[in-house]
Amino acid sequence: MQKESISNVLSKIYLFSSMNDDELNKLSKICSIHEYKKDSYLFMKGDTSESLFVLIEGIVSVFKHDDKGNEIIIAFFNPFSLIAEPAILQNIPFPSNGVFKTDAKIIKIKLDSFKDNFLSNSNISYGLIQSLLHKIQLLQQNIHLNIATSAKEKILHFYKQNQSLNLDLKKYEIAALLGMTAETLSRNLKNLEKEQKISKVGKNYELL
């Protein structure tokens, strides 16, 4: 992909949408595009990165393991999301894992050059703050989902928040994200259908 094409992609990302053409071209010079296959890892717990990650195609799942080895899904990310920037910006090891749920493409932005040349831009700084706040909200959302709500409420909240998640997730993956067994998920999906709160569309569900 040529630099001009990278500039066009960068302009679609909220963080860089206020940049003019010259700024985008300058930014594109410290960027590179990388392709990944489904089920490959973007990063693993304990790794560090010298680049920011921006997802431009595909889906990424970020997850951890509990003390018993069970997978706890933190979030799914769509294009055009920044991924794991709290750890990257602080130059600390990743506290979780990132795996691709589909074939995907990532833009990597050289961190040192980005800090030196772009972090002083007030729009960029504001965008990063908003992205970090969003990550905090995701963590708060997971705490709320796993502690304070019923299975039905968790399921309804998931489908409300993930209408644009263009992926046929397997039931066990959704169940893991919601902190329940696949059997509990299936049973409650059937009950919610009977209550006419959701409807099945293909392999997915939509809120009514």
C-alpha angles and dihedrals in degrees: 000000000000125000091251090057091049088053090054091051092047090054089062092058113094093224092059102029093105093056121109123230095267092052092047091050090050091049092048089061091068093044133089131184120229128189123215135189125232113278094020119125126249090191140342131220110280095025122120130208136212091198137063115239122225117180111219101167133022136009130293125199118205114201146158135204124239125222090277094052095254116148114244113193113214100184148327119235129210130195124309098030133131108231128209094344095149091067094038095051091048092045092231129135117275110262091207144025130263120206132174116243091191137016104289150175128226131193110216116204118198103246101210093049091045092053093046097047110025113022092081089063105105093214091053092047091049091048091051091050090052091049092050091049089051090055090052089051090052090055092047089048091053091049090050093047095049098043114022108038141062124250091258093051091050091052094047091048091050094053092043093053097040104047090124095049097116097200136099097231117199115247094244089055093052090045091052091050090051095044097244139105122268088244092055090049093050093047094050093045089057091048092049090051090053089049088051093236094121136020130205115244111183106309093335137070132234131197117249 
